[in-house]
Amino acid sequence: MLSNMFMRMHKNTPLTLHDRIIAGISILYIVSVCAYMIAHRIWFSPDQFFIFALLGAFFIGQARLFLLDWLPFLTLFLGYEFLRGLVPFVSKNPHILPMIRIDQAIFGFIPTIKLQSLFYTPASLHWYDYVLVTFYISHFVTPMVVGFIFWLKDRAFFKNYTLALLLLSYVSFFTYLIFPAAPPWMASSRGYLPPIEEVTGHVMSHFLPTQISLPSVYSFMRPNPVAAMPSLHAAFPLLITLFVFKKFKKFGLLLVPYVLGVWFAVIYLGEHYFIDVAVGALYAVLTFLFINYKSYLWQKFRAFFTKPRILPGPAVSEAD
């Protein structure tokens, strides 16, 4: 019966009330697990999400199909995460001044420093501190939850969505290799900027007192501290919103506050400059356009290189 529900969803046939309840329970289960992990100060990684989502797929009788669709994506995504840890060893002299100068030229000040001076008081955290840090640490969770919803609804659309996530990640990785960029907190620690508060750790220490530790592949991977430009924290939410808007139309507008919230958060927390966010947004838009028009672009590419050439004929004299 659950398998029939899954097939009806993918054929866009009307769902029964039972179907809607089962699908809703699956999504609620995934969201609840994510919320529980974040509340207990766990950076919920894609491999951990995969295990819990597999249980959800088993519940609806589609564990085998879930493995078939998700394993290639997860393997390639973890490959990107592994490679990004090599960037600091390959590029040992990150760029610091260009982003400072650009933000200074745009605003007349550094947004992170201005925002923290206006809104952050370490002795008395505000509600928005918790909201912004939650937005920030949901970096991996949100793309996976949305991907699970797409997978339930439309496997072909899910594959395009995950292809876009992979393309965006790997293009960004090559950008980090060519142009390693230091975030504001690193520039501050090296004396290029005034002191910047470490808001994220301070706020997370006020989450639920019990911290849970679960095994993760990510514990064997090195972070890339010079991945400021472009900001994937800015790019992922916008890419997600574009795909949600394409699939569910006006419901995509509900994610706009989340996108703006994440953009504000990464600047406020000292993780990115404004220019990092702007470039990340540009990468997201270009990735979305490429994935959705790849067939058209491929046809144009083939047509250009297979266009028949008109060879010049023999010269004709005036006498002829």
N, C-alpha and C positions, 0 to 999 in steps of 0.2 A: 504493500500500500504506500509506504514512504517512497519507494523507488518510482511509483506511478506519479506521486506528487512532484518529484524532481523533474520527470519528463514533461509533465504538464506546464511547469514553470518555463522550461526551455522552449516549448512549442507555443508559448504565449496564449495557451488556452485558459479559460476561466478557472480559477482555483476555488475549491470548496472551502467552507469555513474551517474544516479540519486541516486542510493544506496550509492555510494562512496561520493557524495556531502553531503548527509544527515548525514552519519556517520562522515564525516570530520567536519561538522558544530557542531555536538554534542560534539566531542572531543575538538574542538576549543573553544566552549562555556565554557567547564569545565576548560580548561587551562587558559582562559582569566579571569574567576572569581578568580581562585587561584592567578594569578599574581596581580590582582587588590587588593585582600585582603592583600597579603604580602607587596605590595608597600605602603599600608596605615597602616603598622605596626600592623597587626593582626596576631597572631599565629593561623592560620587557623586550627581549630580542626576537627576531624573526623565527629562529629555530625553536624557541620556547613556544611561540604562538602556534607554530606548525603542529606541535604535539597536541596542544589543547584543541586546535581546530580539527585535527584528525578525529578526535573523540566526538566532536560535533557532527562530522561527516559520517562517522559510524552510526550515530544515532538516527540519521535519516537514510541509512542503508546505502551510502555512496562512498565508503572508505576507499575502495579500489580506484574509483574514478578520481577521487581527491588526490590520491598518491600519484596517479598518472599525470594530472594537470599541474600539481603544485611542486613536485620534486624537481623537475627541470628548472623551474623559476627559482626555487629556493637555493639550489646548487649554484646557479650562476650568480645569484645575489650574494651568497656567502663568498663566492670567488672574488667579487668586487670588494667586499669587506676585508678579505685577506690581503688583496693587492694594495688597498689604500694605506695599510700600515707600513708599506715599503717606502712611501713617499718621503718621510723625513730622512731616510737613509740615502736616498737618491738625490734629493734636493735639500742640502743642509743650510742654505742661506735664504730663508724666506723673505719675501718682499714685505716691508713694513710701512714705508712712507707714502707710496702711491695712494692707498686707500684713505689714509689720514688727510692727505692734501685734497682729494676729491670731495670727501665729506665736508671738510673745512670750507672748500670753495662753494659748495652748494648751500650750506646752512650758516656758515660763519662760526660754527662751533662743532664739536664732536657730539653727535646725538647721544651716545651712551653716557657720557659724562654729564650732559645736561639733564637727561631723564633720571639718572640716579640721584642727582642733587635735588631734583624736584619731588621725587616720589618715594625714594627708598630711605627708610629709617630702621637701621638694624635692631634697635632696642624695642621697636613696636611694629611687627609685621602687619601688613594690611591684607585684605581679602584678595586684592588683585595680585599680590605677590604669589599667593598659592595658585591662582588661576593661570598666571603666566608661566610659572615653573611647570605646572601640569601640561600646558600646551607644549612647552619645550621638550619634555621627556616623553611625550606621546609621538615623537618623530617616527619611530618604527611601528607603533601600534596602529595608528590611523590608516596608513596605506594597506596594512594587512586586513584590518576589519572591513574596509571598503572592498578590498579584493575578494574577501569571502562572500560579501553580498553580491558582487558581480558574478562570482562563480555559481552561486545559487540560481541567479536569474538568467545568465547568458554566458555559456562557456566560451564562445567565440569572442565576445566582448571582453571577457576576463583575460583571454590570451593577448589581445591587443593592449589592454591596460598593463599587464605585467611586462610585456615587451617594451612599453614606454618607460616603465620604472627602471628596467635594466639599461635601456639606451641612455636615459638621463644620468644614471649612476656612472656608467663607464665613460661617457663623454666628459663628465665632471672629473673623473679620476685622471684622465689624460690632461685636463686643464690644470689639475693640481701638480702634475709632474712638470708641466711647462712653466706654470706660474704659481709656485707655492706662496701662499699669503698668510701672514700672521693675523689672528683675530685681535680685537681691542685689548683683551685681558693680557695677551702675550706682549703686545706693544707697551702696555703699562708696566709689566714686570721687568721689561728691559729699559725702562726710563724714557720711552718716547711719548708717553701720555701720563697725565696725573693718575694717582691711584684709582683703581676700579674695584668696586666691591664684588666679592664672590657670592652673589645672591643665591644661586641655585643650591649650593651645598647647605647654606644657612637655612633656607626655606625647607629643604627636604629633611633636615634634622628635626623639623617640627611636624612632620607627617606622623602617621601611626607609630607608636613606640616600638612595635615588634617588627623587626626587619627580617624578611624571608630570603633565604639563599637557595637558588635552584641551579642545577648544572646547566651550562650553556657553552656552545661552541665559541661564543664571543669571548669567553675568558681566555682563550688561547690566541686571540688576535690583538694586534697592537693598534691603538688609535692613531689617527692622523691629525695632529694639532695644527697643521698648516693647511687646513682645508676650508679657509674662509671664503675664497672666491672660486666658484659661485657658492652661495649658501643653499645646500640641499634642504636645510630646515625651511627655507623660504620656497624652494622649488617644488618639493613634494606636495605641500598642501594645495598650491595652485594647480598643479597637474591633476590631483585628485578631484578638485572642484570642477575642472574642465570636463573630465570624464563623467562625473556625476551629472553635470548639466546636460551633456550629450545623451546620456542614457535616460535620465529621469526628469529632464527639462527643468521646470522652475524650482524643483527641490534642491537643485544645485546652489540656488541663491542662499539656502539655509547655511551653507558652509562658508559664505563670505566672511561673517564675523570671526570664524575660526582662523581663516587665512590671515586676516588683518591682525588677529590676536597673536598668532605665531610670529608674524613679521615684527610686531612691536616687541614681543618677548625676547627675540634673539638679539635685538639692539639694546633693549633695557638691561638684559643680563650680561652684556659685554661679550657676547659670542660672535657678533658680526657687526660690520659697518653697514650704513644705508646702501652703499654701492654694491656690497656683497648681496644684499637682498634683491636689489634691482636686477643684477646680472642673473641671479638664481631664477627670478621670475621670467626673465627673457629666455633662459634655457628651457624652462617648463613650457612656455608657449611654443617655442620652436619644435620641441619634442612632440608635443600634442599635434601640431600641424603636420609634421613629418609622418607620424604613425597613421594619421587619419587620411593622408593623401599619398601614402607610399605607392599604391597601385598606379595612380595617375602619374606620379613622378617617374616610376619605373617605365611606364609606357612612353613617356616623353624621352627618357634616356635611351631606350631601345630604338625609338624612331629616329633619334639624332644620328646614331651610329649605324643604323641599317638603311638609311635613306639612300636610294639608288643614285649613283653619280652619273651625270650626263656628260659623256666624253665628247670632245669637239670632233666634228666630222671633217672630212677632207676639204681642203681649200678649193673654192670654185672660182675659176678665172672669168674675166669679163666676156671672153669669147664664147664660153659656154652659155 
